[in-house]
Amino acid sequence: MAGAWVRLVEFGTGVRSEVLAFGEKFWRMGADDPRKVIHGVKVGVALSLVSLFYYTRPFYDEFGSNTMWAVMTVIVVFEYTVGGCLYKVINRGIATLGGGSLGLATHWMATKSGLKAEPVILRASVFFLALAATFFRFIPTVKTRFDYGITIFILTFSLVTLSGDHVHDLMDLTVERISTVGIGIAITIFVCIFVCPVWSGQELHFLISKNLTKLAESLEGVEEYYFPKNGDSMDRTESASKRSHSYKCVLDSKSSEDSWASLAWWEPAHGWFKFRHPWQQYSKVGAAVRHCAYCVETLHGCVNSVKRPEFWEKHLRDARMKLSSDSSKVLMELSSSVKTMKKSPSVNLLVEEMKNSVEELRISLSSLTEEQLAFTQTRPAKSNELGNENSSYVDDRDVVVVSMPVTEAMAIVTMTSLLIEISARIEGVVEAVATLAELAVFKPIGNDESNSQVQAEEQEEKPLHQV
C-alpha cells in the first residue's frame, strides 16, 4: 500500500512538472512574439463574426444548414500572414465558383441526354476532370501557386455533379454554398488585412536583412574566437564563439525564404512594397548568402581539425583579421541597404578595401610558404652534416619532422584559401543586392520620409528579430 502511494505521488509530481514546463514554454513563445497571440485572437474574432450568420434566424432560414460552410471556410483559409490568407482565399473562391458552375453545366448536359446516358456522362466527367486537374498539379508553377485551388476545384465539382441524383433543386443548393463560402471569405479578408496584419513580404524583407547581419557577425567572431590574441579574456572568447556560429541560422532559412517569397506574390501593394515588387530576387539574394555561409561552415570545420604552429598564426593573424573585418563590413553595409531600401554610397569602396585585404593576405601566405619550403629543403642537409656517408640517406626523424610541417602548412593554406573564397562569394552577394536595388528601385540615402517609414517598420517587426 505504501509503495503504491509513493508511485502515485511520484506520478502526480511528474505530471505537475510537465504541466509547468509546458506552461512556461507556452508563455515564453507568446512573450517572444506577441503577434502569435494576436493571430489567435483574430481567428476567434473571425469565427465569432461568422457564427452570427449561423445563429441569426433570418440568415439561417435563408441558407439553412449550408451556413456551416461559412464557418468551415474561415477555419480553413485563415492564415498567419496576409499572403498566406489571400493565397487560400483567392484559390478557394475561384475554385468554388468555377467548380460549382462547371458542375451545374455538366449536370444539365447529362439530364438532357436521357436517363440511360446521364449516369455515364456524370461519372465519366468526374473521372476525366479529376485526371486532368491532378495532372496539372505536377507543373511546378501550378503546384506552387494553385495547388490548393485545384484541390478545392475537384472537390466542388465532384460534390455538385454527384449530388444531382439526390437533390431536387441543385441550382439553389449550389448558389447557397457558393454564397456562404463568399461570406466566410469576406470576413476572413477583413479581419486578416485590417486587424494587425502580418505581411509575408515584410517577413521576407527583414529575414534577408537579418541573415546578412548574422553572417557578418559570424565573420567578426570567427577570427576572434579561433585565433585570439594573448590579452583576450575568456568572457570575450565565449562571446565570440556565439557570434562565430551565427551563420547556422542562415543555412536553415531556405524553406522560410521560399515560402515567404511565394506568399508575398499574392499580396497587394503595401508600405514600401509596390505592385509587382521583385520578391523572387530576395530568394536569389538569400541563395547567395547561403552560398557564402557554406564556406564559413567549412572554415569552422577546418580550424577545429588541425593544430596550427604559433609562429605561423602570428605571421598571418593581422592579415586574416583585416580581411575578416573588411568582409564583415561589406555584409553589414548590404544588410543596412536591404533593410532601409536605400542605395549604399560606400559599398563599392568597402568592396575595394576587401579586395586589397585579399591581396595582402596572399602576399603574407606566399612569404610563409617560401619560408616553409626553405625549411624542408635544409632539414635533410643537417643529417648529412653528421657524417653519413650515403648522401641520399635521410633519417626517419627528419622525414617525420618534414611531413608534419608540410601537413600543418597545408592546413594553413586551406584556411587562408577559405577566407579568400568567402570574400569572392561576398562579391556575389553584392551583385545580387545590386540587382535587387535596381529592380525594387531603392531610394537615395538622404530620403527623410523613407527614414521615418523604416523606423516605424522596425518597431512593428521587432519580435521577428527576437525569435
N, C-alpha and C positions, 0 to 999 in steps of 0.2 A: 504493500500500500504506500509506504514511504517512497519507494523508488518511482512508482507511477506519478506521485505528486511532484517529485523532483523533475521528472521528464516533462510534466505539464507546465511547471514554472519555467523551465528552460525554453520550451516551445513558445510560451507567451512572451518571454523576453526577446527571443529571436524575431518573432513577428513584430513586436514593438520597434525593434531596431531597424527592421526592413522598412516599416511604415515611415519612421522618422527620416531615414536616408532618402526614401522616395520623395517625401515632402520637401526635404531640403533641396534635392536636385530639381524638383518642380519649381520651387520658389526661385532658385538661382537662375533657371532658364528664363523665367519671366522678368527677373531683375536685369539680366544681361541685355535682353532685347524686349522692351515693353510693347513693341509692335505686334509681337505674337499674341500677347494678351488682348490687344485691341482687335486683332483679327478674330479672335474667339467671340468678342463682344459683337462685332459686325455680323458674324454668321447668326448669332442669336437674334439680333435686331431684324435681319432679313427674314428669318423664319417666323418671327412674331408678326411681321407685317403681312407675309403671305398667308399666314394662318387665319387672318381676318376674313379672307375670301372663303375659307372653309367653314368658319363658324358663323358668318353673317348669313342670315336666312335668305335674303334676296339673291345673293350670289350663289348660294348652294342650290336654290331652286332653279337657277339659270343653267348651271353647269353640272349639278348633281355630283356623283362620285368622281367625275373627271377633275374636280377641283384638286384632288390629291396630286395630280400631275404637276401642278404649280409648286407644291411643296417639294416633290421629288426633284424638280428642275433646279430649285435653289440649292438643295443638298448636293447635287451632282456637279453643278457648274461653278459654284463659289470657290474661288482660289485665293491664295495669299496675295498675289500681285495682280495689278490691273491687266498686264499682258496675259497671264495665265487665265484670268477670268474671261477676257474678251476672246481668247482662243477657243475656249469651250462654248461660250455664248454664241459666237458667230457660227461656229461649226454646227452646234445643236440647232440653232434657229433655221439656218439654210437647209440642213439635212432633214429636219422635221417637216418643213414646208415642202421641200422637194419630194421627199419620200411619201408624204401623205397625198400630194397632188398626183404623183405618178401611180400610186396605189389605187386611187379613185378612178383614174383613167383606165388602168388595166382591168379593174373590176367591171367598169361599164362596157368595155370591149368584150369581156368574157360573157357577160349576161346577154349581149346582143348576138352571140354566136350559137346559142342554143343550149339546152340542158346537158347534152352529152359532151359538147366541146368545152363548156365552161370550166369544169374542174381540171381538165387537161391544160387549158390555157393558163389558169391561175397557178398551178404547180410548176409548169414549165417556166413561167415568167419569174417566179421566185428563184428557181434554180439558176437560170441564166443571168439574172441581175446580180444575185449573190456571187456567182462565179466571176463576173466581170469586175464588180466592185472590189472583191477580195484581191483580184489580180492587180488592180490599180494601187492597192496599198503597198505593194512591193517597190513602187517607183520611189526613189529617195526623197524627192521634193514633196510628193504627195504624202508620204509617210510622216515627214517632219511637220507639215502644216495642216494636213487634212485627215489624218488617220482617225481621230475621234469622230469627225463629221461623217466619214464613210461608214463607221460602225453604227452610228445613230440612223443613217440613211437606210441601211439594210434592215435594222430593227423596225423602223417606222413603216417601211414599205411592206415588210412581211406581216406586221400586225394588221395593217389596213386591208391588205389583199386577202389574207386568210380569215379575217373577221367577217367578211361579207357573207359567208354562208350562214352565220348565226345571228346577224344583226339586221333588223328590218330597215332602219334608216342609217345607212353607212355614212351618208353625207353629213348629217348632224353630228354623229359621233366623231368624225374626223375634224370638223370645224371646232367642236368643243375642246378636243385635245390640243389642237394647234393653238387655240386661244388661251388655254390655261398654261401651256408651255410659254407663250408670249408674255403672260402676266409674270410668271416666275423669272423670266429673262429680264424684264423691265425693272423689277425690284432689285435683282442681283446687280445690274449695271449701276443703278442709282446709288446703292449702298457702297459698292466697291469703289466707285470713282469719286464720290462726293463726301465720303466719310473716311478721313485719314488714309488716303490712297498710298499704296506702296507700288512704285513703278519698277518694272523689270529693267528698263533702260538705265535708270539711276543705279540699281544694284550692280549691273554690269559695269557701268562707268566707274564707280568707286572701287569695285573689285579689281579692275585692271590697274588703277592708280595705287591701290594698296599693295598689289603684288610687286609692282615696280619698287615701292618703298621697302618691302620685305627683302627683295633681292639685294638692294643697296645696303641694307643693314647687315645682311649675311656677308657681303664682301668686306664691310668695315670690320666685322668681328672675326673673320677667318684668320687674318694675319696676327691680330692682337691676341687671339686665343692660342693658336698653334705655334706662333713664334714670338712669345712675349719677351719684352726687354727685362733686364735684371731688376729694375726698380718697380716692376708691376706688382701690385698686390694680388692676393688670392681672390678677394671680392671682385676686383676688376676682371680677373681672368674668368670667373664664373659668369659674370655679366656678359663678357664677350662670347662665352660658349653658347649662351641662349641666343644671342643675336646671330652668331655664325650659322645656326641651324634654322634661321627664319625662312630659308629657301624651300623647306619642306611643304609649307602651305601653298607655294606656287605650283609644285608638282601635282598637288591634289585638287587643283581648281579647274581642270579642263571640263569636267562634266557640268560644273556650275556655269562656266563661261558659255558653253554651247547652249545650255538651257535658257539662260538669260537672253542671249542673242536671238534665239528662236522666238521666245515670247515677246521680246521688245518689238519685233516686226509687226505685231498686231496693235500696238499702242498708238494712239493719236499723238499729235504734237503736244508737248508739254514742257514747261520750263525752258532750258536752253536747247532742248532737242526738238528740232523742227521736223516737218513731214519728210519722209524718206531719209532719215538720218542713217549714216553708214554703220549700222550695227555689226555687220559681218566683219568690218575692218577691225573692230575691237577683238574679235576672235583671232585674227591674224597677229595683232599685237601680243595677245596672250600666248599664242604659239611661239612667237619669237622670244618672249620672256622665259617660257619653259625650256626652250632650246638652250638658253643660257644657264638656266638653273640646273639642267642635267650635267653640264660641265662643272658647275660648282659642287655638285654631289660627288662627281668623280674626284675632284680635288680633295674633298674631305676624306674619301677612302684612301687616297694615295698618301696623304701626310700622316695617316694613322698606321700605315703598314711598315714603314721603314724608319730606322733610326738615322738621324742626319748629324754629321760632324758639326761641332760648334763653330769651327773656323769658317766652314762654307756658309753656315747660317748667317754669321756676322757679315760675310762678304756680300751676300745677296739681300739681306733684310731690308736695307733702306730702299733699294730699287723696287723690291716687291711691295713694300708698304706704300710707296708713292703710286705705283700702278693700281693697287687695290683702292687707294683713296681716290685717285682720279676716276677710276671706273665707277665707284660708288657715287661720286658727284654727278656724273653723266646720268645715271639712273634716277637719282633724286630730282634732277632738273626735269627729266622726262615725266616723272610722276607728278610734279607740280604743274607741268604744262598740260597733261591729260586732265588732272583734277580741276583746274581752273578754266580749261578750254581756251588757253591763250598760247600764242606762238612764243617760244622761248628765244630771247635775243642772244643768249650766251651758250646755247647747247653746242653750236659749231666750234666755239672757242674751247669748250671743255673737251670735245672730242679730239681736237688737235693736241691739247695737253696730254690726253690719254695716249695718243699715238707716240708723242715724244717720250713718255714714260716707258712705252713698249721698247723703243729703240735703246733707251738707257739700260733696261733690264737685259736686252740681248747682248749689249756690249759687256756688261758685268758677267753674264753667263759665258761669253766667249773667252774672256780672260781667265775665268775659273777653269774651264775645260782645258785651256792651254797649260795651266799650272799642273793640272792633274795628269795630262799626257806626259809632261816632262818628268813628273814623279815616277810614273810607271816605267819610263824608259831608263831611269837611273837606278831603280831597285836591283835588277839583275847584275849590273856592273859592280855593285857593292859585294856581291857574293864572289865574283871573280877576283876582287882585290884581296880576298882572304887566302889566296894561294891555290885555288882549284886549277888543276892542270887542264881540264876539259872546259874550254871557253863556252861551249854550248850548254853546259850544265847550269841549271837553276835550282836552288834549294826549294824544297816543298814549302817551307815557311814563307819564302818570297812569293811563291805562287798564291798562297792564301792571302798574304798581305795585299798583293796587287789586285786579286779578284775582288776583295772586299771594297777597296777604294773605287774600283770600276762600278760595282753594284750600287754603291752609295752615290756615285756621280750620276749614274743613270736615273736614280730616283730624284735627284736634284733637278736634272734636266727635264724630267717628266713633269714635275710640279711647276717648274717655271714655264714650260710649254703650255700647261693647262691655264695658267694665268694669262698668257698671251692669247690663247684661244678664246678665253672668256671675253677679253677686250674686243676681239674680232666679232664675236657673236653679239656683243653690245651694239656694235655698229649696225647689225641687222635690226636690232630693236629701234635704234634711232631712225632708220629708214621706214620702218612700219609706222612709227608715231608720226613721222613727217607726212606720210601718205594719209593717215587719219586726220591730221591737222588741215590738209588740203581739202579732203572730201567733206569734213564737218565744218569747214570754214572757221577755224579758230580765230579769235579776235586778237587785235594788237594788245600789248602788255599793259597799256595805260588806260583801259576802259573801266571807269569807276562804277558804272552800272553793273557790269559783269562782276566786279568785286563784291558788291552787295548781294548779288544773287548767289555767288559762291559761298559766302558766309552763312546765308540762310539755309542753303542746301547742306552744308557741313553740319549745322546744328540738327537738321532733320535726320541725317544719315549717321549720326554719331553711334547709335547702337550697332551698326554694321561693323565698325572698326573695333568694337569691344568683343565681338564674337570670336 
